[in-house]
Amino acid sequence: MSNIILGIESSCDDTSAAVIKDGLLLSNVIASQSVHEAYGGVVPELASRAHQQNIVPVVSEAIKRAGIQKSDLDAIAFTAGPGLIGSLLVGTSFAKGLATALDIPLVNVNHLHGHVLSHFIKETEDTEVPEFPFMCLLISGGNSQIIIVHEYNKMEILGQTIDDAAGEAFDKCAKVIGLPYPGGPHIDKLAAIGDPNKFKFSKPHIPNLDYSFSGLKTSFLYTIRDAMKLNPNFIEENKADIAASLQKTIIDILIDKLGKAVAQHPEIKQVAIGGGVSANSGVRAAIADFCEKRNLKAFIPKRSFTTDNAAMVAIAGYFKYLDKEFCPLDIAPFARVEV
Ligand code: KG4
């Protein structure tokens, strides 16, 4: 008998629904919200309203594209957090309503587990997936973590950010040089034509496997501000070099800790990356190189599975469903990290 799971993602500013059948992706529909562009960041109230408008058409489209009927679904998986609470409430309430109407189990998914388990989304039967245990560098807009994944539903956090996440470092620094939100993809593009060694920004000295990016943000801000006092055209004249140097610094910080984590865990033979920042070209190249030098197998996700998408929620929900880990109807979403 096959298992068909509908996944719903509404943690930030993308409304997404996906259908997975026995681990195989049948559909993945994403409606992005352009309403935030004018504000230089996501406006929570506007995000919830847009989710409210998008959720019914997005779910209907995912079911249609999957070539199934609502009555074929075996469970509804939804992102319970972390994220914007108003946005999460839309997906959570919708999932509860649909599961009740269809009289099928409801499965709560941690958004971060979704990013990690995105490597198990099969687009064809031949998709290669990691073997346990593997290490995952999770780098998104809200979190930076090094995790050992022991099983689908058993993860151990070795280190995480004590302040800003890698994505925040990209976005906040990008804002300083006048790039639109989210700045990460713009830095990525500019970095491709810049000199990564032109400018030096400070790196943190945290002894364990935790990350910190707020010092880099401050050093970046002061460097740019001082340079602008001497030359008001500094940013315009050096934009690509600034972007490339910033990207290199963030990558160095990420790779340095990952190196320590891998050295402490010789049993690990495979390293995966996940989360929005894993879409970054420099990060992807650095991870491939890191793994090749250490004879590790690298798992680098398809770009469409790096940012928020319901396919990863559906796959994480699928594995919880197989373990019969359902949730009650009175479950409440949560805003902050809870792994
Ligand atoms: O995983 P995600 O969609 O949201 C969270 O769950 O937090 O990640 C969003 C983050 C943003 O900070 C965005 O700037 C960053 O991912 N990002 C990138 C790139 N694409 C997205 N950062 C650097 N280079 C990229 N190409």
Boltz pocket constraint, residues with backbone or C-beta under 6 A from the ligand:
constraints:
  - pocket:
      binder: B
      contacts: [[A, 12], [A, 139], [A, 140], [A, 141], [A, 142], [A, 143], [A, 166], [A, 167], [A, 168], [A, 170], [A, 171], [A, 182], [A, 183], [A, 184], [A, 185], [A, 188], [A, 275], [A, 276], [A, 277], [A, 278], [A, 279], [A, 280], [A, 281], [A, 306], [A, 307], [A, 308]]
      max_distance: 6.0
